[in-house]
Amino acid sequence: MSKKVAVRLLKGRRRGFRTGLEHGRRMGRCQSVMETTMPAPMPLREARVLFIVQGFDAIDQGITQGLQDTVREVFTATAPDMLRLADELRPNLVLVMNGLHVFPAEHTAHIDQIREMGIRTAIWFADDPYFTDQTAFLAPHYDYVFTHEMSCIAFYREMGCAQVHYLPLAVNTRVFKPLQVEPAYRSDVCFIGNGFPNRIDLFNKLTPFLKNKTVLIAGALWEQLSQFELLKKGIKLQWIPIEESVKYYSGAKIVINVHRLTYDETYNKNSRNLPGHSINPRTYEIAGCGTLQITDYRHDLQYYYTPGQDIETFMNAEELVQKMQYYLTHEDERQRIAVKGLRRTIAEHSFANRLVKLMDLVFA
């Protein structure tokens, strides 16, 4: 073996040892948090709920589990079976998630018939304000309208909805949790989501910094990056299943969160250009994996996380680069913030926590 090869092997072993130590220390801290942080006990309501899923497992599964933790009987179904099951089961509440993608306009007649049976109906919008041209039609058919977007409260009231409530989203901590992962899932910087125009613009500015880092970017449209070739090795132009997303979040030193633009003629249905003030579900999901998250700022973030304490924020590309550079070279501080974010997520941001509030309002 030549001296040069021996030196490379030695450096590789040392690098591997440092990486293993770093990930092991992180996992130990996260494990301690998961073992010692318990959500407050949830009261079990004497109610029968029929839950109509939207077809997005990350949220559907979390709400199903949350309902099982908070009400006596839970039934799940898809929109085509809603009317039949409501008639057979006679639930106290039919709760519809989002009502877009799986809920054609003609099915609003089914909701009207369910209400005529004397059964309460509620819808929880999770994509506001991006598709409010469509939700404006759906919302008035329900007894109760819940939205995760605070800017849409007045909008739905103007649509004639009497019971409109702000209810933030949450995370299924049984799924989004810290994992010890293989080297293939590890990165310095990770982003999972489609390359919408504002995200492409941001990452074009980040490319000079990211080109020498281990990067994972996953989702559609990223071939539009102006310097795609420089980051190509770390880009997956595909949808990433939930289980894989959890592994990539767990293996990253930093996960970036960038909310999409609220007005975009190509990708959104928000012709009124209602603003986006509320955080997306990805905020909770990243935090639930015990990884440092750096997110763009939304108005209601301060109610759920504290910037600089259990999450980090940025206002522009320059600030994001500065913070990534800092936290990539300050491991203890990076892990401290990430672990605090994990603890707060487990304690405060479960779907059961949100559903207790929903039930209190519906059955007041």
C-alpha positions as CSV (number, residue, x, y, z in Angstrom):
1,M,0.0,0.0,0.0
2,S,1.4,3.4,-1.0
3,K,1.8,6.1,1.5
4,K,-0.7,8.3,-0.3
5,V,-3.4,5.6,-0.2
6,A,-2.6,4.9,3.5
7,V,-3.1,8.6,4.3
8,R,-6.4,8.7,2.5
9,L,-7.6,5.7,4.4
10,L,-6.6,7.2,7.7
11,K,-8.4,10.4,6.9
12,G,-11.5,8.5,5.8
13,R,-11.6,6.5,9.1
14,R,-11.2,9.7,11.1
15,R,-14.0,11.4,9.1
16,G,-16.2,8.3,9.6
17,F,-15.5,8.2,13.3
18,R,-16.4,11.9,13.7
19,T,-19.6,11.5,11.7
20,G,-20.6,8.4,13.6
21,L,-19.9,10.2,16.9
22,E,-21.9,13.2,15.9
23,H,-25.0,11.2,14.8
24,G,-24.7,8.9,17.8
25,R,-24.7,11.9,20.2
26,R,-27.7,13.4,18.4
27,M,-29.6,10.2,18.6
28,G,-28.8,9.8,22.3
29,R,-30.2,13.3,23.1
30,C,-33.3,12.7,21.0
31,Q,-33.9,9.4,22.6
32,S,-33.7,11.0,26.0
33,V,-36.3,13.6,25.0
34,M,-38.7,10.9,23.6
35,E,-38.5,8.9,26.8
36,T,-39.0,11.9,29.2
37,T,-41.4,14.1,27.3
38,M,-45.1,13.2,27.6
39,P,-48.0,15.0,26.1
40,A,-50.7,16.0,28.6
41,P,-53.4,13.3,29.1
42,M,-56.3,13.7,26.6
43,P,-59.9,13.5,27.8
44,L,-61.9,10.8,25.9
45,R,-65.1,12.2,24.6
46,E,-68.2,10.1,24.3
47,A,-68.7,10.7,20.6
48,R,-68.8,8.7,17.4
49,V,-66.9,10.4,14.5
50,L,-66.8,9.5,10.8
51,F,-63.6,10.9,9.4
52,I,-63.3,11.4,5.6
53,V,-59.7,11.3,4.5
54,Q,-58.1,13.5,1.9
55,G,-55.7,10.9,0.5
56,F,-52.5,12.4,2.0
57,D,-51.2,9.8,4.5
58,A,-49.0,12.1,6.5
59,I,-52.0,14.1,7.7
60,D,-54.8,11.4,7.4
61,Q,-52.9,8.9,9.5
62,G,-52.1,11.6,12.1
63,I,-55.7,12.7,12.4
64,T,-57.0,9.1,12.5
65,Q,-54.6,8.3,15.4
66,G,-55.5,11.6,17.1
67,L,-59.2,10.8,16.9
68,Q,-58.6,7.4,18.4
69,D,-56.9,9.1,21.3
70,T,-59.7,11.6,21.9
71,V,-63.1,10.1,21.0
72,R,-64.8,6.8,21.9
73,E,-65.5,5.6,18.3
74,V,-63.8,6.5,15.0
75,F,-64.6,5.3,11.5
76,T,-62.6,6.3,8.4
77,A,-63.8,6.4,4.8
78,T,-63.3,8.1,1.5
79,A,-65.7,10.7,0.0
80,P,-67.8,8.3,-2.2
81,D,-68.8,6.3,0.9
82,M,-69.6,9.2,3.1
83,L,-73.3,9.5,2.7
84,R,-74.0,5.8,2.9
85,L,-71.9,5.4,6.1
86,A,-73.3,8.5,7.7
87,D,-76.8,6.9,7.2
88,E,-75.7,3.5,8.6
89,L,-73.5,4.7,11.5
90,R,-75.4,7.8,12.5
91,P,-72.2,9.5,13.9
92,N,-72.2,12.5,16.1
93,L,-69.9,14.2,13.6
94,V,-68.7,13.8,10.1
95,L,-65.3,15.4,9.8
96,V,-63.9,16.0,6.3
97,M,-60.2,16.7,5.7
98,N,-59.6,19.4,3.2
99,G,-62.3,18.4,0.8
100,L,-60.2,19.1,-2.3
101,H,-58.6,16.4,-4.6
102,V,-61.0,13.6,-3.3
103,F,-64.2,15.7,-3.0
104,P,-65.9,16.7,-6.3
105,A,-68.3,19.6,-6.2
106,E,-71.3,17.4,-6.7
107,H,-70.6,15.7,-3.4
108,T,-71.6,18.8,-1.5
109,A,-75.1,17.6,-2.0
110,H,-74.2,14.6,0.2
111,I,-73.0,17.0,2.9
112,D,-76.4,18.8,2.7
113,Q,-78.2,15.5,3.1
114,I,-76.1,14.5,6.1
115,R,-76.9,17.8,7.8
116,E,-80.6,17.1,7.1
117,M,-80.2,13.9,9.1
118,G,-79.3,16.0,12.1
119,I,-75.6,15.1,12.0
120,R,-73.0,17.7,12.7
121,T,-70.5,18.3,9.8
122,A,-67.1,20.0,9.9
123,I,-64.3,20.5,7.4
124,W,-60.7,21.2,8.2
125,F,-58.8,23.0,5.4
126,A,-55.1,22.2,5.3
127,D,-54.1,23.9,2.0
128,D,-55.3,27.5,2.7
129,P,-54.9,30.0,1.1
130,Y,-53.6,28.3,-2.0
131,F,-56.9,26.9,-3.3
132,T,-59.4,29.3,-1.9
133,D,-61.2,29.6,-5.2
134,Q,-62.3,26.1,-4.6
135,T,-62.7,26.0,-0.9
136,A,-65.0,29.1,-1.1
137,F,-67.6,26.9,-2.8
138,L,-67.2,24.0,-0.3
139,A,-67.1,25.8,3.0
140,P,-70.8,27.1,3.2
141,H,-72.1,23.6,3.1
142,Y,-70.6,22.7,6.5
143,D,-71.8,23.5,10.0
144,Y,-68.2,24.1,11.2
145,V,-65.2,25.4,9.1
146,F,-61.7,25.0,10.5
147,T,-58.7,26.4,8.7
148,H,-55.0,26.3,9.6
149,E,-54.6,29.7,7.9
150,M,-55.4,32.7,10.1
151,S,-55.8,35.0,7.1
152,C,-58.8,33.0,5.9
153,I,-61.0,33.4,9.0
154,A,-62.6,36.6,7.7
155,F,-62.8,35.2,4.2
156,Y,-65.0,32.2,5.2
157,R,-67.2,34.4,7.3
158,E,-67.7,36.6,4.3
159,M,-68.8,33.5,2.4
160,G,-71.6,33.1,4.9
161,C,-70.1,30.5,7.2
162,A,-71.4,31.1,10.8
163,Q,-68.8,28.9,12.6
164,V,-65.3,29.5,11.4
165,H,-62.3,28.7,13.6
166,Y,-58.5,28.9,13.3
167,L,-57.0,25.5,14.0
168,P,-53.3,25.0,13.2
169,L,-52.0,21.7,11.9
170,A,-49.8,19.3,13.8
171,V,-47.7,16.1,13.3
172,N,-48.0,12.4,13.8
173,T,-45.1,11.9,16.2
174,R,-45.4,8.1,15.8
175,V,-44.2,8.5,12.3
176,F,-42.1,11.7,12.2
177,K,-39.5,10.9,14.8
178,P,-35.7,10.8,15.1
179,L,-34.1,7.8,13.5
180,Q,-30.6,6.4,13.3
181,V,-30.1,6.2,9.5
182,E,-27.6,4.8,7.0
183,P,-25.0,7.1,5.4
184,A,-27.0,7.2,2.2
185,Y,-29.6,9.4,4.0
186,R,-27.1,11.8,5.6
187,S,-26.6,15.3,4.3
188,D,-25.4,18.7,5.4
189,V,-28.5,20.4,4.0
190,C,-31.8,19.0,3.0
191,F,-35.0,20.3,1.3
192,I,-38.0,18.1,0.3
193,G,-40.7,19.7,-1.7
194,N,-41.5,20.8,-5.2
195,G,-39.5,23.5,-6.9
196,F,-42.0,26.3,-7.0
197,P,-40.8,29.6,-8.5
198,N,-39.9,31.3,-5.2
199,R,-38.0,28.1,-4.1
200,I,-36.1,28.0,-7.4
201,D,-35.1,31.6,-7.0
202,L,-33.9,31.0,-3.5
203,F,-31.8,28.0,-4.4
204,N,-30.3,29.7,-7.4
205,K,-28.9,32.2,-4.9
206,L,-27.8,29.4,-2.5
207,T,-26.0,27.3,-5.1
208,P,-22.5,28.8,-4.7
209,F,-22.7,27.9,-1.0
210,L,-24.3,24.5,-1.5
211,K,-22.1,23.2,-4.4
212,N,-19.4,22.1,-2.0
213,K,-21.8,20.6,0.6
214,T,-23.5,17.2,0.8
215,V,-27.0,18.2,-0.3
216,L,-30.3,16.4,-0.7
217,I,-33.1,18.2,-2.7
218,A,-36.1,16.1,-3.6
219,G,-39.3,16.9,-5.5
220,A,-40.5,17.9,-9.0
221,L,-39.4,20.9,-11.0
222,W,-35.9,21.2,-9.7
223,E,-34.4,20.8,-13.2
224,Q,-35.3,24.5,-13.6
225,L,-32.4,25.5,-11.4
226,S,-30.1,27.8,-13.4
227,Q,-27.0,25.8,-12.2
228,F,-28.7,22.4,-12.0
229,E,-25.5,20.5,-12.9
230,L,-23.7,21.9,-9.8
231,L,-26.2,20.3,-7.5
232,K,-27.4,17.4,-9.7
233,K,-25.7,14.8,-7.6
234,G,-27.9,15.6,-4.6
235,I,-31.2,16.1,-6.5
236,K,-33.9,13.5,-6.7
237,L,-36.6,14.6,-9.2
238,Q,-39.3,12.5,-7.6
239,W,-41.9,12.4,-4.9
240,I,-40.4,11.0,-1.7
241,P,-42.6,8.6,0.4
242,I,-43.2,9.6,4.0
243,E,-41.0,6.9,5.4
244,E,-38.1,8.0,3.3
245,S,-38.7,11.7,4.1
246,V,-38.4,10.9,7.8
247,K,-35.0,9.2,7.1
248,Y,-33.7,12.1,5.1
249,Y,-34.8,14.6,7.8
250,S,-33.2,12.5,10.5
251,G,-30.0,12.2,8.5
252,A,-29.6,15.9,7.8
253,K,-27.7,18.5,9.8
254,I,-30.0,21.2,8.6
255,V,-33.4,21.1,6.9
256,I,-34.6,24.2,5.1
257,N,-38.3,25.0,5.0
258,V,-39.6,27.4,2.4
259,H,-43.3,28.2,2.1
260,R,-44.7,28.5,-1.4
261,L,-46.0,31.8,-2.8
262,T,-49.6,32.5,-2.0
263,Y,-50.4,33.7,-5.5
264,D,-49.2,31.8,-8.6
265,E,-51.4,31.4,-11.7
266,T,-49.8,28.1,-12.6
267,Y,-49.8,26.2,-9.3
268,N,-52.4,27.9,-7.1
269,K,-56.1,28.7,-7.2
270,N,-56.1,31.9,-5.0
271,S,-57.3,34.6,-7.4
272,R,-58.1,36.9,-4.4
273,N,-54.4,36.7,-3.4
274,L,-55.2,36.0,0.2
275,P,-51.9,36.2,2.2
276,G,-50.2,33.3,3.9
277,H,-49.7,34.0,7.6
278,S,-49.6,30.4,9.0
279,I,-46.9,27.7,9.0
280,N,-47.1,24.6,6.9
281,P,-47.3,21.0,8.3
282,R,-43.7,20.5,7.2
283,T,-42.7,22.8,10.1
284,Y,-43.9,20.3,12.7
285,E,-42.7,17.3,10.7
286,I,-39.1,18.5,10.5
287,A,-39.1,19.5,14.2
288,G,-40.5,16.1,15.1
289,C,-37.4,14.4,13.5
290,G,-35.1,16.2,15.9
291,T,-33.2,18.1,13.2
292,L,-32.3,21.8,13.1
293,Q,-34.9,23.6,10.9
294,I,-34.3,26.9,9.3
295,T,-37.6,28.3,7.9
296,D,-38.8,31.4,6.3
297,Y,-40.9,33.5,8.6
298,R,-44.7,33.3,9.0
299,H,-46.8,35.4,11.3
300,D,-48.1,32.6,13.6
301,L,-44.7,30.8,14.0
302,Q,-44.1,32.6,17.3
303,Y,-47.1,30.9,18.9
304,Y,-45.7,27.4,18.2
305,Y,-41.9,27.8,18.2
306,T,-39.4,30.4,19.4
307,P,-36.8,31.5,16.8
308,G,-33.3,31.0,18.2
309,Q,-34.5,28.7,20.8
310,D,-36.2,25.7,19.2
311,I,-36.1,26.7,15.5
312,E,-34.3,29.1,13.3
313,T,-35.6,31.6,10.7
314,F,-34.3,33.5,7.7
315,M,-35.5,36.6,5.8
316,N,-33.4,36.3,2.7
317,A,-30.8,34.2,1.0
318,E,-27.8,36.0,2.5
319,E,-29.1,35.4,6.1
320,L,-29.8,31.8,5.3
321,V,-26.3,31.2,4.0
322,Q,-24.8,32.9,7.1
323,K,-26.9,30.7,9.5
324,M,-26.1,27.5,7.6
325,Q,-22.4,28.3,7.7
326,Y,-22.7,29.0,11.4
327,Y,-24.7,25.9,12.4
328,L,-22.7,23.5,10.2
329,T,-19.6,24.5,12.2
330,H,-21.3,24.7,15.7
331,E,-22.6,21.2,16.3
332,D,-23.5,21.5,19.9
333,E,-25.6,24.6,19.4
334,R,-27.2,23.0,16.3
335,Q,-28.2,20.0,18.3
336,R,-29.4,22.0,21.3
337,I,-31.9,23.9,19.2
338,A,-33.0,20.8,17.3
339,V,-33.6,18.8,20.5
340,K,-35.6,21.7,22.0
341,G,-37.7,21.7,18.9
342,L,-38.3,18.0,19.2
343,R,-39.3,18.4,22.9
344,R,-41.8,21.1,22.2
345,T,-43.3,19.2,19.2
346,I,-44.0,16.1,21.2
347,A,-45.4,18.1,24.1
348,E,-47.6,20.6,22.2
349,H,-48.1,19.7,18.6
350,S,-49.8,16.4,18.3
351,F,-53.0,15.9,16.3
352,A,-54.7,14.8,19.5
353,N,-54.0,18.2,21.0
354,R,-55.7,19.9,18.1
355,L,-58.6,17.6,18.0
356,V,-59.5,18.2,21.6
357,K,-59.9,21.8,20.7
358,L,-62.0,20.9,17.6
359,M,-64.3,18.7,19.6
360,D,-64.7,21.3,22.3
361,L,-66.0,23.8,19.7
362,V,-68.2,21.3,17.9
363,F,-69.8,19.9,21.0
364,A,-69.9,23.1,23.1
